[in-house]
């Protein structure tokens, strides 16, 4: 998603996106509170949501199931969990994951 926000910090034209990548650190086993707020603020029915996280040992934790609960009419694809300490060098891992998703324009 491009950086299309208005002065209030809202994403403009979110309805025009079919696929939304949602990135978050894992806090206490799930997505960070600001990400939860973001997902709660938008109508994402029919959208494909692709979670990716950084963590310190919990992997995706409950983030995928919590996203599914917040966005029950969305498709949640397999997420990627990267150790926070490895985030700077995870380019190959991220590239392989994106290829496995098989998302087409």
PyMOL commands that set and color helices and strands:
alter all, ss='L'
color gray80, all
select helices_A, chain A and resi 14-16+33-41+63-70+84-89+91-101
alter helices_A, ss='H'
color red, helices_A
select strands_A, chain A and resi 19-27+30-31+48-55+75-83
alter strands_A, ss='S'
color yellow, strands_A
deselect
rebuild
show_as cartoon
